[in-house]
Amino acid sequence: MGTLIALTFILTVEDKERFAKSRDVGCYVGLRPRRSESGESQPQLRITKEGDKYLRKLLVQGAQYILGHRGPDTDLRKWGLQLCGRGGKNAKKRAVVGVARKLAILLHRLWVTGEVYEPLRNSPVIQAAA
C-alpha cells in the first residue's frame, strides 16, 4: 500500500465524517456489484464503476499487488486468496475487486479511528518458548 493510494484516497473522499459507516466507501468508489432483479433471477453483474475512476484504478492495482506472488503476508491477502480458491472462471477477478473494496473500507476505518494498521490482526500469534 503506497503513499499515492493513501493520498489519492484522502483527497477524493475529502472529509472522513462524510460516511456514517466505513462500508459505504466501497459503494462510493464504485466497487460494488451491479444488480439486475427480474422476477426470481438475481444475477450478479459487473461492478457499477461509479465514483472516481482514478481512485478505483489505484485500489484495484493495490489489490492486484496484495494478491500477487510478491504480496505481503496479511489477513487481507489470506482472505483474497481464499476467495480466489473458490474456483470459477472469474474467481481471480472477483477476488481482486473484493480486496480492493476491503482496502477502501480499511483505509477509511484507519483514517476515522486513527489506529495503526496491523497486517496480521486476525492470525494466531505464535509465542516462542522462554
Disulfide bonds with the S-S distance in Angstrom:
none
